[in-house]
Amino acid sequence: MHVVIMGCGRVGSTLARSLEDRNHTVSVIDSEPDAFRRLGPSFNGDKVTGFGFDQQVLEKAGIRRAEAFAAVSSGDNSNIIAARVARETFGIPQVVARIYDPGRAEVYQRLGITTVATVKWTADQVLRRLLPAGAEPDYRDPSGTIRLDQVPLPEKWVGQRTVRFQDQTRSRIAWIDRLGEGMLPGRDTIIQEGDLLHLVMREENAAHAYSVIDQGPEGED
């Protein structure tokens, strides 16, 4: 597919090269021509000087044939305006905006514009590595209702069926990391030593889930 990126900083240039490596076509917009040097000599996409919220600039970048648009400049206002133009004027289905202010990010997320709040994301990544398992999830949905947690299981759960685990914890196993590979559990999947579970659960149920995980299975299988 064709992707238009506004902003050729470290994020934008890395994103552009990654998309090209995956055989997508890319146009990069930046107001500073020197910024395009970050793309390197092997970049084959279009480099468009201008502002990503300018419709003529977007047209030059191929917005009408694009299926996705990313606004990753250093300015929150510019990113949001450009994202809204891409979504509302050109009808781009996949639009992502980089936002530094987490409060604003939540507002625009509710308006249907996918946002990445970089400061909050970085802080959350650090928190997850500082605090015990379960203190901070890998992901929360914008409403704060659903969370995704990465959970190494205690030995007492080894040999138990994943169906039993899910029933007792009131969670769902999205996938299991086993021996370096991801796998989707079935009804007859047995938990093995070293499994790393990725659990989806309601936020209000997290305390119960972790209590059951620590205590181990109840009753006979």
N, C-alpha and C positions, 0 to 999 in steps of 0.2 A: 504494500500500500504506500501512498504518498503521505508524508508527515511534514508539517510546517512547525518550526521551532523558533520562538522569539527569545533572543538572548544567547550570546555566544561566549559566556563565561565558562567556568570550569564545568558546571553542570550541563549547560547547553551543548558545549563542544563534545563532552563525553557521551551524552545522549545521542547526538548526531552520528558519531562514529559507530556507536553500538547498533543503531538502527541500520546503518549501511552494512555493517558486518552480517546483519540478518536479512540482507537483500531487499531492504525497503529503500525507496527514493526519499530524499530529504532536501528541504530548503531551510536555510538558517537566516534569520533576520537579526540585524544588530545596527544600532545607530552609529557605532564606531567601526569604521572599516578595518582598523588595526586588530580588532578582536578576532577576525576570521583567521588570523595566524594560528590560533589555538587548534584549528581543525586539522592542521598538518597537510603536507603535500599530497597525501593519498586520498584526500576527501574528494569525491566526485559530484557532490550535490551542488545546489545553487546557493550563492551567497548574495543576499539582498540587503543593501544599506538603507536603513530607514527605521520607522517605528512600527511595531507590530499591531498597533491599533488603528493604523492608517489603512483604509480599505484599498487604496491603490497599491500600496506596498504589499498587502496581503495577496492581491490579484497577481502581482508580479511573482510572488513566491509560489503561485499555483494553488491557492486556497480552494478554488472551485473543484479541483480534482483530488483534494486531500480528504483523507478519512480520519485524520487525527491532528490535533494542534496542542502544542505545549508552550505555555508562557512561563519562562524560567529566568527572566531578567532579574536585576537586583532591586526593582521597585514594586512594592505591593500594588499600588494604584495602577501602574502600567500593566501589570500582569492581569489584574482583574478586568480592566477595560478591554484589553486585547482578547481575553477569554470570552467575555460576553459578546464581543463583535463576532468572533469565530462561531460561537454557538447560535446567537440570535439572528445575525445578518446572513451568515453563510450556511447555517444548518449543519455544522460539523458535529458528528455524533460523539466523538471521543475528545473531550477537552480537559486539560489538566493545567492548573495554575499553582505556581510556587508562591506561598504566602509566609512572610516572617511572623506576622501577628497571629497567634493561635486563635484569639477571639474572633477576628475577622474570618479566618479560615473556616470556623464552624458555621458562621452565618452563610457564607457562600456555598458551603457544602450542602446546606439545607435548600439552597436555591437550585441545586442540580449541577453545580460546577465542582468537579473533583479537585480538591486542593491538597497540597503537601505543605504542612506547616513546619518549616525546616528547624526552627529553634526547638519547638516542642518535640519533634521527632528525635532530634539529637539528644535532648534531655531524657526522653523515654528510653532510648537505647542505653544510655549510661545507667539509668535507674535499674533497668532489668539485669544489668551485670553486677550491680552493687547489692541488691536486695535479695532475700531468699526466694526460692521458687514460689510462684503464686502471688507475690506481692504486687507485681506489675505484669499485665498481659503483654503478649507480642502485638496484639491489635485490639482496638475497640471500634465498633461501628460508630458513625457520627452521632447517633442518638445516645450512645453510652449504654445500650441495653445488652449487646452481645459482645463477648470477648473471645479471643483465641490465645490459648496458653501452650507453651512448650514444656512438657512434663517428663522428667526421667522418673521411672516408677521404682518404688521400694521393692526389695526382693520378694516380699510376701505376696505380690501380685503375679509373680512368674508362674506360668502353668495355668492361669485362669483364662477363660474365654473373654474376648473383648465385649461380647454382648452382655455378659454379667457385669463387667466393669462399668459399662455405660448405664445399665439399669440402676446400679447402686450409687453411682456418682451423679446421676441425672445430667450427664454430659454426652457429647457425641465425639467420636474419634474421627477427625478429618483425614488424617493419614498417620502412618508410623514410619519413623526412620529406623531401618533395621540393616545392620552390617553395611552402612554407607549408602543405602538405597531407600527411596521412598516406596511405600506400599499402601494400598487401600485395603482395610480389613473387611473380611466377610463374616458371616454368622458363625463360622467354625474356626475363625482365626484364634490362635492361642498366643498369649503374651509370653515373650521370651526374654531371657536375661539380656540387658543392654538396650532394650527397646526404648526409643524416645517417642512419646506420644504427643500429637498436636491436637489439643482438645478445644472444642467449641462449646460454650456454655453461656447461660444468662448471667449477667453480672451479679444479680441477687443470689445466685446459687453457688458462687465461687467458694464461699466459706464452707458450705456443706461438702462440696466436691473434694476440697483439699483435706477436710477432716476424714472422709471415707478413704481417700488415697493413703493417708498416714496410718489409719487403723488397720487397713487390710480388708479382704473380703469377709462378708458375713454369711453364716449358714453353709450348707452343703451345695456344691455345684450339681 
